[in-house]
Amino acid sequence: MTSSTPSQTPNGPWWRGLNRYQITVFIFASLGWMFDTMDQQIFTMSRSMSMRELVPDGDLNTQNKYGGYATTCFILGWATGGLIFGVLGDVWGRAKTMALTIFIYAVFTGLSALSTTWVDFSIFRFLAGLGVGGEFAVGVALIAEVMPDRSRAGALGTLQALSALGNIMAAIIIGYKDELGGWRNLYWVGAAPALLAGLVIFKLKEPEKWVQWREKVKADPNAAKQPGRMRTLLGHPRWRRNALVGLTLAVAGVFGLWGVGFWSGELIDSTLPTMPTTTRDAIQKIVAAPSLTVQTNLVAKLDGNQTRSYSNLYKYTMPGGTKFDAVTVKTAALSEAQKTKMTKLLDKALDPKEEPKLKRKAFILQQVGGFFGILLMSYVAGRFGRRIALGVAMIGAYCGATFVFYTFQDKSQITYLWLLLGVSTLMPFGCYAIYFPELFPTSLRATGVSFCYNVGRYITAFGPILLPQLALQLHGRQEMSGFRMAALIMCSAYFIGLIALIWAPETKGQPLPEEEATA
């Protein structure tokens, strides 16, 4: 049976009273989304590694720039796939569409391992994003329609929270990068969920809500609008308002997460430079050089990798208004202030063997925080209402991300700061999974959810490009690095979500909306 029948146990945890099929749907949808997020984080965590190989002649900022391009391509693919497959989920069916999206993101994740330049890498990321974007919309629509009303919020919140488990799986896999033979083989591992697609096809049926609606349309084509059409979604005043509210909320959270939160690895890079002991010793001699002549001679003796490390340090510490180029790095005298800053950075430098371990620890802490942040907002949404939960999430995300990017200075802070970053930046997503399916009727549920998420991603896709570009423009103007200043400015996106709540309807305690005639 695929319908959501009223629970005979109104009290207790959300899963009490569910039948076997409802549990099966939850498990498969959760696995699909969990492996989906694993794919995302294999990409974000290996992005700097892949750019070092695909852009070998670039310094850290240049590699970040091309990494931002690849990320934007991924998000654009995510948005495009979400819109296409969201519509298809309403027309063709939730279960079959979900299986197809899982297969697509798995295949092109594997093909990312074959990249030879940042260009083809970005193309594969775009194509993988098509499947990633489509899977979530149809998955949450499927769960929302199969679960009883009392279980819907808990099931959807837990689905979203389990995404953090997929992220942690990615972090564990990253830890075996060397044993697997480098970053490329990480993407072959990420392709494994293609096997899940076949199971979804054979195990899941379409929800009775959707089947009944489709039968009604087939019997009487004038009984309801054809499914999955954007003009239907935007042509009705109620659904249009809900779609625009959901879109604005999604813009705030997605922009904050992908434009700021997922750059936490680069925050470590900019604060704790990575270099071998020999490189650190060579640069310390340059900093301590008694004259410009000695300094210039020591710089000239650096090898390629040492020169790149010194250039990155120079760029992070150069005075405001200084023009950065290869000649300046090799010939300009270091000021006393610059020497002081370089010395502090060198004292905190990480050994190349320590860097991946520290980043993996940081990322796992971030995802553990995200897991509890999502569950917290699921509870708040179920207990106090969706609008209150969204307001708390937006304020918390702004405060948490701002605090982390402003205060981080030492690796000893990672334990609590990255937990906070995860809790804060993922809180809004715990609300989205519950709220968005409740805004739209059966014929438009997957379309509406995908519209909120994926039109929002089109708008926010340039966040990953904007941060490094803004960082370059701001660098040297203040004592704080341009990277941190850019991140703090971009955190203000969360206020957009607070403004959207003025028009957001409250859906707590209400059944899923029914069809209405198009105005």
LODODREN-723720 format. One line per field, with one value per residue (C-alpha): x negated, y negated, z. Coordinates in nm, 3 decimals, decimal comma. Layout:
N
px c(X  ...)
py c(Y  ...)
pz c(Z  ...)
% end
This chain:
519
px c(0,000  -0,142  0,094  0,051  0,308  0,391  0,174  0,331  0,060  0,084  -0,178  -0,542  -0,817  -0,726  -0,814  -0,577  -0,282  -0,436  -0,375  -0,649  -0,610  -0,628  -0,952  -1,087  -1,015  -1,189  -1,497  -1,538  -1,474  -1,718  -1,986  -1,944  -1,986  -2,267  -2,473  -2,382  -2,540  -2,836  -2,900  -2,876  -3,128  -3,374  -3,383  -3,408  -3,667  -3,886  -3,840  -4,168  -4,351  -4,209  -4,284  -4,648  -4,676  -4,444  -4,584  -4,946  -5,096  -4,850  -4,900  -4,646  -4,415  -4,424  -4,344  -4,059  -3,929  -3,910  -3,775  -3,501  -3,425  -3,389  -3,163  -2,944  -2,911  -2,808  -2,544  -2,412  -2,378  -2,209  -1,959  -1,892  -1,846  -1,623  -1,384  -1,380  -1,337  -1,104  -0,861  -0,925  -0,851  -0,501  -0,441  -0,620  -0,616  -0,822  -0,989  -1,096  -1,230  -1,426  -1,591  -1,692  -1,844  -2,050  -2,183  -2,279  -2,471  -2,651  -2,766  -2,900  -3,060  -3,265  -3,353  -3,490  -3,789  -3,890  -3,931  -4,252  -4,180  -3,959  -3,730  -3,627  -3,622  -3,368  -3,160  -3,141  -3,049  -2,765  -2,632  -2,658  -2,473  -2,177  -2,109  -2,194  -1,946  -1,661  -1,686  -1,595  -1,273  -1,118  -1,248  -1,085  -0,762  -0,756  -0,803  -0,557  -0,282  -0,347  -0,381  -0,086  -0,040  -0,176  -0,495  -0,564  -0,772  -0,980  -1,045  -1,144  -1,363  -1,539  -1,587  -1,765  -1,967  -2,095  -2,257  -2,520  -2,594  -2,660  -2,895  -3,079  -3,110  -3,280  -3,522  -3,609  -3,666  -3,887  -4,101  -4,193  -4,282  -4,641  -4,545  -4,290  -4,553  -4,472  -4,174  -4,058  -3,966  -3,749  -3,506  -3,490  -3,392  -3,127  -2,978  -2,876  -2,520  -2,425  -2,348  -2,079  -1,891  -1,794  -1,665  -1,453  -1,291  -1,186  -1,101  -0,909  -0,563  -0,409  -0,218  0,158  0,211  0,025  0,183  0,535  0,469  0,327  0,629  0,856  0,675  0,687  1,060  1,143  0,871  1,062  1,071  0,731  0,445  0,180  -0,101  -0,444  -0,390  -0,555  -0,270  -0,033  -0,259  -0,299  0,049  0,233  0,201  0,165  -0,094  -0,277  -0,311  -0,427  -0,677  -0,829  -0,847  -1,015  -1,252  -1,365  -1,415  -1,620  -1,837  -1,936  -2,032  -2,195  -2,396  -2,514  -2,611  -2,780  -2,904  -3,049  -3,000  -3,158  -3,470  -3,573  -3,863  -3,996  -3,958  -4,204  -4,436  -4,436  -4,505  -4,731  -4,958  -5,072  -5,439  -5,719  -5,970  -6,237  -6,015  -5,925  -6,294  -6,386  -6,116  -6,209  -6,562  -6,414  -6,208  -6,517  -6,741  -6,943  -6,928  -6,734  -7,030  -7,041  -6,661  -6,662  -6,937  -6,751  -6,427  -6,612  -6,730  -6,376  -6,249  -5,911  -5,701  -5,886  -5,835  -5,463  -5,442  -5,637  -5,414  -5,103  -5,250  -5,350  -5,002  -4,836  -5,065  -5,129  -5,038  -4,721  -4,754  -5,054  -5,050  -5,109  -5,318  -5,608  -5,868  -5,741  -5,754  -6,116  -6,255  -6,044  -6,174  -5,957  -5,826  -5,849  -5,473  -5,489  -5,770  -5,569  -5,264  -5,475  -5,640  -5,302  -5,182  -5,503  -5,473  -5,128  -5,224  -5,101  -5,306  -5,159  -5,088  -4,901  -4,682  -4,443  -4,397  -4,313  -4,074  -3,902  -3,857  -3,722  -3,479  -3,348  -3,292  -3,111  -2,880  -2,816  -2,713  -2,496  -2,322  -2,220  -2,137  -1,893  -1,733  -1,704  -1,518  -1,297  -1,194  -1,140  -0,935  -0,716  -0,679  -0,654  -0,576  -0,755  -0,789  -0,946  -1,189  -1,291  -1,345  -1,563  -1,756  -1,832  -1,949  -2,150  -2,315  -2,423  -2,561  -2,737  -2,906  -3,010  -3,161  -3,362  -3,507  -3,589  -3,753  -3,936  -4,310  -4,449  -4,394  -4,299  -3,977  -3,857  -3,695  -3,425  -3,419  -3,353  -3,078  -2,920  -2,963  -2,785  -2,499  -2,440  -2,475  -2,268  -1,983  -1,782  -1,787  -1,614  -1,326  -1,324  -1,272  -0,962  -0,822  -0,854  -0,643  -0,368  -0,337  -0,209  0,066  0,006  -0,007  -0,276  -0,458  -0,783  -0,771  -0,718  -0,991  -1,236  -1,140  -1,219  -1,552  -1,673  -1,573  -1,738  -2,050  -2,060  -2,062  -2,321  -2,540  -2,780  -2,844  -3,144  -3,290  -3,202  -3,383  -3,735  -3,686  -3,563  -3,851  -4,100  -3,944  -3,935  -4,274  -4,519  -4,260  -4,220  -4,419  -4,183  -4,247  -4,032  -3,907  -3,762  -3,615  -3,444  -3,296  -3,162  -2,996  -2,835  -2,688  -2,439  -2,244  -2,062  -1,873  -1,699  -1,539  -1,419  -1,247  -1,072  -0,910  -0,682  -0,480  -0,540  -0,222  -0,224  -0,165  -0,207  0,081  0,235  0,277  0,101  0,284  0,546  0,586  0,737  0,857  0,602  0,681)
py c(0,000  -0,337  -0,583  -0,764  -0,625  -0,801  -0,681  -0,491  -0,620  -1,000  -1,018  -0,911  -0,938  -1,009  -0,660  -0,482  -0,329  -0,338  -0,035  0,161  -0,018  -0,364  -0,264  -0,126  -0,453  -0,649  -0,423  -0,437  -0,811  -0,873  -0,655  -0,839  -1,178  -1,055  -0,929  -1,248  -1,459  -1,223  -1,306  -1,679  -1,663  -1,441  -1,729  -2,016  -1,839  -1,735  -2,061  -2,214  -1,885  -1,857  -2,220  -2,174  -1,911  -2,066  -2,422  -2,336  -2,677  -2,881  -3,018  -2,952  -3,239  -3,137  -2,777  -2,899  -3,101  -2,801  -2,591  -2,852  -2,816  -2,438  -2,487  -2,732  -2,483  -2,217  -2,442  -2,548  -2,182  -2,122  -2,399  -2,287  -1,923  -2,019  -2,209  -1,940  -1,644  -1,827  -1,870  -1,511  -1,387  -1,535  -1,402  -1,065  -0,970  -1,023  -0,681  -0,635  -0,989  -0,949  -0,633  -0,816  -1,109  -0,879  -0,700  -1,029  -1,179  -0,851  -0,806  -1,158  -1,155  -0,859  -1,029  -1,329  -1,108  -1,123  -1,503  -1,647  -2,021  -2,236  -2,283  -1,919  -1,872  -2,155  -2,000  -1,666  -1,853  -2,026  -1,694  -1,528  -1,828  -1,753  -1,435  -1,579  -1,864  -1,643  -1,377  -1,592  -1,743  -1,410  -1,241  -1,486  -1,485  -1,106  -1,101  -1,387  -1,201  -0,855  -0,957  -1,023  -1,389  -1,340  -1,178  -1,409  -1,676  -1,423  -1,208  -1,499  -1,654  -1,323  -1,278  -1,612  -1,539  -1,214  -1,421  -1,500  -1,128  -1,126  -1,418  -1,233  -0,929  -1,156  -1,277  -0,920  -0,829  -1,137  -1,003  -0,707  -0,922  -0,801  -0,436  -0,477  -0,628  -0,999  -1,232  -1,084  -0,748  -0,926  -0,995  -0,628  -0,549  -0,821  -0,645  -0,338  -0,467  -0,384  -0,039  -0,195  -0,318  0,035  0,116  -0,198  -0,105  0,242  0,169  -0,159  -0,236  -0,573  -0,736  -0,682  -1,059  -1,097  -0,786  -0,899  -1,244  -1,101  -0,871  -1,169  -1,361  -1,065  -1,015  -1,383  -1,603  -1,914  -1,808  -1,955  -2,129  -1,916  -1,845  -1,993  -2,317  -2,632  -2,845  -2,647  -2,703  -3,074  -3,135  -3,071  -3,349  -3,114  -2,884  -3,181  -3,350  -3,028  -2,964  -3,311  -3,289  -2,948  -3,073  -3,368  -3,149  -2,904  -3,182  -3,288  -2,941  -2,810  -3,128  -3,121  -2,753  -2,736  -3,093  -3,089  -2,768  -2,530  -2,747  -2,644  -2,439  -2,747  -2,936  -2,687  -2,736  -3,114  -3,094  -2,791  -2,770  -2,423  -2,368  -2,120  -2,200  -2,274  -2,535  -2,695  -2,715  -2,872  -3,138  -3,210  -3,290  -3,534  -3,704  -3,733  -3,862  -4,167  -4,346  -4,359  -4,209  -3,904  -3,874  -3,887  -3,625  -3,390  -3,430  -3,349  -3,017  -2,890  -2,605  -2,612  -2,485  -2,703  -3,008  -2,936  -2,911  -3,234  -3,410  -3,304  -3,436  -3,759  -3,806  -3,747  -3,995  -4,267  -4,628  -4,784  -4,932  -4,716  -4,575  -4,202  -4,044  -3,802  -4,078  -4,246  -3,920  -3,858  -4,210  -4,417  -4,462  -4,319  -4,580  -4,521  -4,475  -4,222  -4,034  -4,018  -3,878  -3,625  -3,509  -3,448  -3,250  -3,046  -2,961  -2,810  -2,637  -2,281  -1,993  -1,849  -1,522  -1,706  -1,916  -1,645  -1,500  -1,839  -1,923  -1,587  -1,638  -1,987  -1,870  -1,581  -1,819  -2,056  -1,777  -1,646  -1,999  -2,011  -1,686  -1,824  -2,166  -2,010  -1,791  -2,094  -2,292  -1,993  -1,989  -2,365  -2,352  -2,073  -2,226  -2,599  -2,635  -2,665  -3,044  -3,062  -2,783  -2,957  -3,287  -3,122  -2,937  -3,251  -3,451  -3,158  -3,097  -3,458  -3,480  -3,144  -3,186  -3,542  -3,441  -3,155  -3,349  -3,646  -3,465  -3,162  -3,194  -2,863  -2,493  -2,442  -2,637  -2,394  -2,158  -2,405  -2,654  -2,394  -2,236  -2,581  -2,641  -2,314  -2,376  -2,729  -2,698  -2,376  -2,481  -2,643  -2,319  -2,132  -2,377  -2,362  -1,985  -2,016  -2,344  -2,339  -2,023  -2,173  -2,477  -2,300  -2,057  -1,705  -1,805  -2,066  -1,936  -1,821  -2,115  -2,362  -2,219  -2,213  -2,570  -2,696  -2,518  -2,538  -2,879  -2,984  -2,798  -2,987  -3,307  -3,182  -2,988  -3,278  -3,290  -3,053  -3,280  -3,597  -3,511  -3,466  -3,759  -3,985  -3,862  -3,972  -4,319  -4,362  -4,215  -4,461  -4,729  -4,627  -4,440  -4,146  -3,935  -3,993  -3,633  -3,682  -4,021  -3,880  -3,593  -3,831  -4,049  -3,750  -3,627  -3,913  -3,697  -3,543  -3,869  -3,808  -3,502  -3,700  -3,950  -3,668  -3,546  -3,851  -3,682  -3,317  -3,118  -2,900  -2,531  -2,365  -2,132  -2,151  -1,868  -1,888  -2,143  -2,028  -2,126  -2,463  -2,608  -2,825  -3,193)
pz c(0,000  -0,098  0,061  0,386  0,625  0,950  1,232  1,518  1,751  1,766  2,037  2,029  1,768  1,408  1,286  1,527  1,343  0,995  0,777  0,600  0,268  0,425  0,599  0,270  0,092  0,364  0,352  -0,026  -0,053  0,232  0,072  -0,255  -0,090  0,136  -0,160  -0,343  -0,070  -0,056  -0,421  -0,350  -0,069  -0,251  -0,496  -0,247  -0,030  -0,323  -0,514  -0,402  -0,471  -0,821  -0,903  -0,802  -1,075  -1,334  -1,289  -1,201  -1,282  -1,076  -0,726  -0,450  -0,548  -0,914  -0,827  -0,606  -0,899  -1,130  -0,845  -0,816  -1,188  -1,149  -0,846  -1,035  -1,323  -1,073  -0,916  -1,258  -1,352  -1,017  -1,088  -1,445  -1,349  -1,060  -1,286  -1,557  -1,327  -1,092  -1,382  -1,495  -1,144  -1,166  -1,518  -1,521  -1,152  -0,837  -0,806  -1,169  -1,188  -0,867  -1,004  -1,323  -1,134  -0,912  -1,219  -1,391  -1,102  -1,036  -1,398  -1,443  -1,101  -1,218  -1,547  -1,355  -1,278  -1,646  -1,653  -1,799  -1,759  -1,540  -1,844  -1,897  -1,519  -1,498  -1,778  -1,596  -1,278  -1,464  -1,594  -1,252  -1,110  -1,338  -1,142  -0,802  -0,846  -0,960  -0,690  -0,392  -0,530  -0,626  -0,311  -0,071  -0,277  -0,254  0,123  0,183  -0,004  0,146  0,511  0,747  0,833  1,186  1,054  0,760  0,935  1,129  0,823  0,601  0,871  0,930  0,554  0,541  0,855  0,703  0,430  0,692  0,715  0,340  0,389  0,667  0,440  0,187  0,453  0,548  0,182  0,139  0,422  0,202  -0,097  -0,110  -0,067  -0,346  -0,576  -0,566  -0,600  -0,932  -0,783  -0,526  -0,808  -0,908  -0,551  -0,573  -0,876  -0,672  -0,597  -0,958  -0,819  -0,601  -0,910  -1,012  -0,666  -0,662  -0,993  -0,872  -0,509  -0,508  -0,638  -0,705  -0,413  -0,419  -0,400  -0,729  -0,890  -0,803  -0,940  -1,264  -1,306  -1,257  -1,529  -1,769  -1,709  -1,749  -1,902  -1,791  -1,426  -1,353  -1,520  -1,681  -1,431  -1,416  -1,603  -1,481  -1,613  -1,390  -1,090  -1,155  -1,294  -0,969  -0,708  -0,411  -0,570  -0,723  -0,384  -0,223  -0,502  -0,474  -0,094  -0,115  -0,384  -0,172  0,134  -0,072  -0,217  0,134  0,256  -0,062  -0,114  0,247  0,235  -0,106  -0,112  0,240  0,443  0,193  0,169  0,520  0,377  0,204  0,533  0,681  0,380  0,421  0,795  0,823  0,517  0,412  0,332  0,401  0,675  0,415  0,250  0,583  0,681  0,346  0,378  0,740  0,619  0,366  0,638  0,858  0,576  0,695  0,359  0,033  -0,154  0,073  0,056  -0,326  -0,351  -0,116  -0,313  -0,636  -0,487  -0,419  -0,636  -0,809  -0,519  -0,269  -0,490  -0,506  -0,125  -0,084  -0,339  -0,148  0,177  0,009  -0,133  0,205  0,381  0,121  0,213  0,080  -0,267  -0,356  -0,709  -0,706  -0,981  -1,014  -1,030  -0,712  -0,520  -0,618  -0,586  -0,341  0,013  0,287  0,529  0,903  0,921  0,640  0,811  1,132  0,951  0,761  1,081  1,244  0,943  0,928  1,297  1,224  0,899  0,850  0,722  0,398  0,581  0,856  0,626  0,495  0,844  0,989  0,706  0,735  1,109  1,047  0,782  0,990  1,281  1,046  0,930  1,281  1,369  1,058  1,154  1,492  1,345  1,099  1,367  1,596  1,331  1,253  1,618  1,629  1,307  1,444  1,790  1,728  1,358  1,025  1,019  1,365  1,275  0,952  1,135  1,399  1,127  0,925  1,227  1,359  1,022  0,990  1,343  1,330  0,991  1,071  1,404  1,254  0,962  1,185  1,477  1,337  1,392  1,518  1,456  1,822  1,749  1,483  1,734  1,837  1,549  1,280  1,490  1,512  1,139  1,060  1,301  1,175  0,796  0,768  0,998  0,715  0,516  0,795  0,751  0,369  0,352  0,571  0,445  0,066  -0,001  0,216  -0,010  -0,325  -0,439  -0,568  -0,935  -0,869  -0,562  -0,727  -0,969  -0,686  -0,464  -0,754  -0,849  -0,497  -0,477  -0,833  -0,957  -0,632  -0,736  -1,067  -0,867  -0,618  -0,864  -0,892  -0,519  -0,547  -0,818  -0,630  -0,307  -0,454  -0,693  -0,413  -0,198  -0,464  -0,476  -0,098  -0,018  0,130  0,206  0,569  0,830  0,780  0,469  0,162  0,180  0,528  0,445  0,136  0,339  0,605  0,341  0,172  0,501  0,475  0,225  0,521  0,576  0,242  0,399  0,699  0,469  0,279  0,601  0,595  0,318  0,416  0,508  0,819  0,734  1,075  1,160  0,814  0,559  0,225  0,007  -0,243  -0,606  -0,685  -1,011  -1,185  -1,168)
% end
